């Protein structure tokens, strides 16, 4: 059927084309005009219309006699268009995800470049201060002379850092450099009242012999972290734990939990100091009786604020 239709369309086009050409020639010779056009242009328009007529007949016959053509024209094409539109919509979140991944890659590239820069700095000199390292800690209380107090803190920090970076150059003053906006921000916060802790941190890696150290301040509220006599953490030791290896592991784990707990409360102390001969107490208790449970407690020996060291003792009692 398809071959017959194709042959018929070829023959039909062959018959109509000469007719259109003949009609255009006769119109041209007859000097016939449409819409006040020249006869030659009128003949050309007639020929074009004849060609369009051939195309229209061809499409009409295909629609009439070819079910496959009708299926493609009226069903498949709209379906494909709908599918294309849905695919475009589905591409939107994928494009957004691509942009997010590209941003993440750029961020990682910046971090990598920063790491390469740090490595170069380490290789080319003696790094005495690392980026982000806390250089100086001071307590400050809100008062009318807060600017004077901040000036004293700056001078003390400057002298301390100078001894680390350029200990042999006495003629250089004000080695620390920080933005005036940081100081204004601290003055604004501390003026509202309360007790505060100022941490002066390095903004870059610093080599020995550098003439300047770029720093930035961090302001923390100076609050009570633990009180004297407070049991910070505790753990029960069962019969299976009562050997020196397990007990030592339990103690280390308990001190680690204590350190994490005080960090969450806002302490900036890096280490916990233990007091008392608790190991002797444990040995004496175990030698006396290993068939009962014990309670191991980490108890604070003093009130400690944000920047204060944490001093504790370990109590070992029978249950």
N, C-alpha and C positions, 0 to 999 in steps of 0.2 A: 504493500500500500504506500509506503513512504517513497519508494523509488518511482512509482507511477505519478505521485503528486509532484515530485521534483521535476520529472520530465514534462509534465503538464505545465508547470510554472515557467519552465525554460521556453516551451513553445509559445505560451501565452505572451511572455515578455518579448519574444522575437516577432510576434504578430503585431503587438501594440506599439512597439518602438518605431517601426517604419511608418506606421499610421501617424504617430505624433510628429515625426520628422516631416512627413508629407504635408500634414496639416499646418505646421509652422512655416513651411516653404510657401504654401498657397496664401497664407495670411500675409506673409512678407511681400509676395508679388501683388496681392490685391491692395496693398497699401492700407490694410485695416489697422485701426488704432484703438487701444483700450486705455481709458483714463488719460487721454491726451498724450500717450507715449508715442515715440517713434515706431513705425511699423516693424523695424528690425528688432527693437526691444520687446515689442508685443509678441513677435514670433518666438523670441527666446523664452518669454514667460509661458507661452502655450506649450512649448517643448518641456519646460520644467514641470508644469502641471501634469502633462502626460506621464512623465517619469514618476511623479508622486502617485498618480493613479495606478500605475503598474505596481508600485510598492504596496499601496493600500489593498489592491486585489490579491496580491501574494499573501499578505498577512491575513486577510479575511478568509482566503481559502485554507490557509494553515490552521486557523482557529476552527473553521467549520469541519474540516476533514481529519485533523490530527489531534487525537486525544492527548498524546504525549506533549505536544506543543502547548495545548490549553493548560495541562497540569503544570508545566514549567512557568508559563506566563502568569497564571492567576493564583497558583498555590505556592510553588517553590520560591519564586522571587520575593513575594511578601514575607514568607517564612524566613528566607535568608536575610532579608532586611531587618526583621525583628530580632533574629539571632545576632546580627551585627550590632544592633543597638544595645542588646543585653551584654554583649562582649565588651563594648565600650564602657558600659557602666561598671562591669566587673573589673575593668582595668584601672578604674579610679583608685580603689584602695591599694591595689598593687603598686601604682605609681607613688602613692603616699608612703607605702612601706619602703619603696626604693629610695625615696628622698630621705626618709628617716635613717636608713642604712648608710646612705652617702654621708649624712651629717655625722653619724657615729664613726664612720671611717675617717672623716676629716678630724674629728676629735682625737681618735687614736693616733693619727699621724702627728698631730700637735704634741701629744704626750710622748710619742717616740722621738720626735725632734728635740723635745725638752730633755729626755733621757740621754740622747746622744750628746747634747750640749753639756749636761752634767758630767758625762764620762770624759769629755774633752777637758773640762775644768779639773777633774781629778787627775788626769794624766799630765797636764801641763804645770801643775803646782801642788803645793801642800795645802789642802783644804782644811781649815781650822774651824769653820762654822758651816753647818749645812742649812739648806733652805728649809724654813719652817721651824728651826731649832729655837727653843725658848732661851733667851740670853739673860733675862733679868726679871725678877718677880718682886713686886712691892705692894704693900697694903696702903690704901688711902681712904680717909673718911671725909665725907662732905663737910666743908666749912668755908667761911668767907675768903680764906687764903688758899683756895684750891689751886690756883695758877702757880703760886709760889711753891706749893708741895710738889706739883707736877714738874716744875723746873728742877727741884732738888733730885727727884727720881731720875730725870733725864741725865743730869750731871753724874750721878752715881753709876748709872748704866753705861754712860759714855766712858768713864774711867775703867770700869770692869772690862768692857769689850776691847778697849785700847790695849790693855795688858795682854790680851789673847792674840790680837792681830798684829799690832806694831809695838811690841814692848820696848824697842830701842829708840823710837822716835818721840822724844819728849816735846818737840816743838809743835806737833800737830794736835789741835783741839777739835772738839765736835766731830768725832769720827762717825757718829750715828746720824743718819739722814732719814727723816720721815715726813709725810705730808702734813701740812698745816691743818687740812680738813680733818685728819685723824685726831689731832689734838683738840680741835674745836668740838668734835663729837664727844670725846671723853669729858671735856669740861661741861658740856650740856647735860650728859647723863649723870655725872657725879653731883652736879648742882642741885639735883632733885632730892638729894639726901641719901643716907644709908652708908654701909661699909662696902668697900670694893677691893678687888685684887686686879692689878695691872700686870699683864704679861707682855714683855717686849720681845718680839720674834723677828728672826732674820727673814727678809724677803728673797734673798738669793744665797747661793753658795759663796763663801768668802775665803780667799786665799791668804795665807800668811804674807804680810807686807802690803796688803791693799790699804789704800788711804781712806776709803769710805765703806760704810756698811749700811745698806738700805734695810730699814726695819719697819714694822707695823705693830701697833698695840692691839691687845685683846683685853676686853674688860669683862670681869666676872664678879658676880655678887659674892661678897665674903660672908658666908653663912656657916652655921654649925653643921658639920657633917656627921660626927658621932659624939656622944656625950660619955663622960667618965662612968664606968661601970656598965655600960650598954653591951649586951651580948649581940655581936654583929652577925655571926653565923654559928651553926652548931650541927653536929652529926652524931648519930648513935652507932656505937661499935658493938657488933654481935660477937658471939663466941668464935666464929670463923675468921674474924678480923684480928684476933688477939695474938698476932705475932709481929715482931719488930718491922718486918718488911711491909706488911699491909698497913700497919699503923703509920709508918713514915709516908706511905703513899696517900693515906687518908689526910694526914696533916698538910701535905703539899696541896692536895686538892681543895682542902678547906681554906687555906690561905689564898689560893687562887680565886675561890668564890668570894672571899672577903674583899680582895682587891677589886674584883668586878663590881661588887655591890657599892663600894664607896665611890668608884668611878661614876656609876649611875647617879649617885647622889650629888655629884659635882666636884669631888675632890680632884686636885691635880697632883697629889703625891704619887710618886712613881713606885715607891717601895713601902712595905709594912715592916716596922721594927717590932721584934718579939722580945719580951722580957720574962725573966723567971726561969728556973731550972725545971721546966715541965717534963723533959725527958726522964729525969731522975724519978719524978712522981709516977710516971707511967711504968717505969721498970719496977718500982717498989710495989705498985698496985698489982701488976701482972704476976710478980713473984708470990704475992699473997694469995691471989685467987684469979683463976682464968675461966671460971665457970659462970660468970655473971656478965651482964651487959654494962657498958660504960657510956657516959655522955661526954663528948669532946666539944668544948665551947671556945670561941674566940671572943675575948672580952676587952673592950677599950679601957686603957689606964688613964686617959685624960680627955678633956674636951678638945676636939680638933676642928678647925675651920677649913675653908676651901684650900688654902695653901699650906696648912700645917702638916707635919708628918703624922702618920697614924701609928700610935704605939699601943700594942696589945699584949695580952698574955693568954696562954692556952690552959684552960682548966679541964681536969680529967677526973670525973666523979662517977661513983657507982650508981647504978639504977636499981 
